[in-house]
Amino acid sequence: MFNLDALAAGLAQTIFAGKLHFAPVTDSTNNDALAAARSGAPHGSAWFADEQLAGRGRGGNAWRSAAGDGLYVSALLRLPITADRLLLLPLAAGLAAADAIRAATGLAIDLRWPNDLLIDEKKTGGILVEAGSEPNGAGFAVVGIGINVHQRSFDPGLATPATSLDLAAGRAVSRQALLMTLLRALEHEAEAICDPVAAALVAARVEAASSWVRGRRVEVRGPQACAGVTAGLDEHGFLLVETVDGLVTVQTGGVRSPEIH
């Protein structure tokens, strides 16, 4: 379980101070955050839970969220940025999650565009960013992050083999410490994309942190299905793939190695 008093103290100097919402069980922390956002919840509010009954990833995919095994958190951000800059938020969240995991465990994280956190080709986390607006037109974004922490086994039928931080690190990893580090890192990255100079560096930083976005043969799945070799990210964070028919700018979908079906 989380020590809520210690969390509050550890995040007292952040945008999340006094705005943490914990539930032992919920359907989805993203759903909780979206509902609260539409009712005017403030910037920096965060919802986290021990267990999700209907956790989800991109494309409506289910995210297994067993009690006490993982970190399930959604943060509400109201950022003074344009829609094109908002496109960088999932990438910035990936950088934040990678930094937090590295700080908590010493493990290297590979970022698979657009939203997967991998350790040695095995998935250990994912990100789901959902944007919306209130009735008065004010916009917001909810950043949902799920990380496998204590799991010891996984469904062998998963599209991508999975692992947990405990398995990869060979020791028990503190969800409490990880959550505090993650929220601090997310605040830092959110501030960065509000700055034009720092925002312009996000794509290059993701490329440096990922083995997937340049020089990797991939299959793109989704409405822009294609196959080819990745050629980096454009200024909006979209994936460039060099195919036999030319360069494709992939705006939505997921990538896999051709040998993985």
Beta strands, then each sheet from edge to edge (+ up, - down):
strand 1: 20-26
strand 2: 46-52
strand 3: 70-77
strand 4: 110-112
strand 5: 116-119
strand 6: 122-133
strand 7: 139-148
strand 8: 214-221
strand 9: 226-233
strand 10: 239-243
strand 11: 246-250
strand 12: 254-256
sheet 1: 1+ 2+ 3- 7+ 6- 5+ 4-
sheet 2: 11+ 10- 9+ 8- 12+
end
